[in-house]
Amino acid sequence: MNLPRKSERKAGGAGGKSTFQSLANAYREIGPYLNIGYFFIAAIGLLAFIGHLVDNHWGLHPRGVVVGAILGVIVGFYNFIKTVAGSSGSKRRS
C-alpha cells in the first residue's frame, strides 16, 4: 500500500474544495431552514400567551388561548411558506 507523501497530497482533496469550504457551503444553503421550527413554536407560544392574558383581563376562558394558538399556527405556516418559496425562487432566478 503506497500512500502519497505529504508534499504530494492535494490540499483541496477531491474536486479541489476543502472539507471546511464544502461544509460552509452546505450550511449556507440550509441556513434559512434551520430556524423555521423555532419560529413556529415561538409564534404559537407567544400568541397563546397573549390569548391567556386576554382571557385573564376579560374573563373569556379558554377562547383567548385557543384563538391565540390558532393565530400562532397561521403565522408559523405563513413564515414557513415565505421562507421556502423565497429560497426556491432565488435559486430559480440564478
C-alpha positions in Angstrom: 0.0 0.0 0.0 1.7 3.2 -1.2 0.4 6.3 0.3 1.3 9.6 -1.2 3.9 11.7 0.6 2.8 14.7 2.5 4.1 17.0 -0.2 2.3 15.1 -3.0 -1.1 15.3 -1.4 -3.5 17.9 -2.7 -4.6 20.4 -0.1 -8.1 20.6 -1.5 -9.0 16.9 -1.5 -11.4 15.6 -4.2 -12.5 18.2 -6.6 -10.2 20.9 -5.3 -12.6 22.0 -2.5 -11.6 21.7 1.1 -13.9 19.9 3.5 -14.5 23.1 5.5 -15.5 25.0 2.4 -17.9 22.3 1.4 -19.4 22.3 4.9 -19.7 26.1 4.9 -21.5 25.9 1.5 -23.9 23.3 2.9 -24.7 25.4 5.9 -25.1 28.5 3.7 -27.7 26.6 1.6 -29.7 25.2 4.6 -29.3 28.3 6.8 -32.8 29.7 6.1 -34.4 26.5 7.0 -32.7 26.0 10.4 -34.8 28.4 12.4 -38.3 27.5 10.9 -39.2 25.1 13.7 -38.1 27.6 16.4 -40.1 30.4 14.9 -43.1 28.1 14.5 -43.1 27.2 18.2 -42.4 30.7 19.3 -45.3 32.1 17.3 -47.7 29.6 18.8 -46.4 30.1 22.3 -46.3 33.9 22.2 -49.8 34.3 20.7 -51.3 31.7 23.0 -49.7 33.6 26.0 -51.2 36.8 24.7 -54.5 35.0 24.4 -54.1 33.9 28.1 -53.5 37.5 29.1 -56.7 38.5 27.2 -58.6 35.7 29.0 -57.5 36.9 32.4 -58.3 40.5 31.6 -61.8 40.0 30.1 -62.7 36.6 31.6 -63.1 34.8 28.2 -61.5 31.5 29.4 -60.4 29.5 27.1 -61.4 31.4 24.0 -58.3 33.7 24.0 -55.8 30.9 24.3 -57.5 28.9 21.5 -57.7 32.0 19.2 -54.1 32.9 20.1 -52.8 29.4 19.3 -54.7 29.3 16.0 -53.3 32.7 15.0 -49.8 31.3 16.0 -50.2 28.4 13.7 -51.3 30.7 10.9 -48.3 33.0 11.5 -46.0 30.0 11.7 -47.2 28.5 8.4 -47.0 31.9 6.8 -43.3 32.2 7.8 -42.7 28.6 6.6 -44.2 29.2 3.2 -42.5 32.6 2.8 -39.1 31.0 3.7 -39.5 28.0 1.4 -41.0 30.0 -1.5 -38.4 32.7 -1.2 -35.5 30.3 -1.1 -36.7 28.3 -4.1 -37.5 31.5 -6.0 -34.0 32.9 -5.5 -32.5 29.6 -6.9 -34.6 29.7 -10.0 -33.6 33.3 -10.8 -29.9 32.5 -10.5 
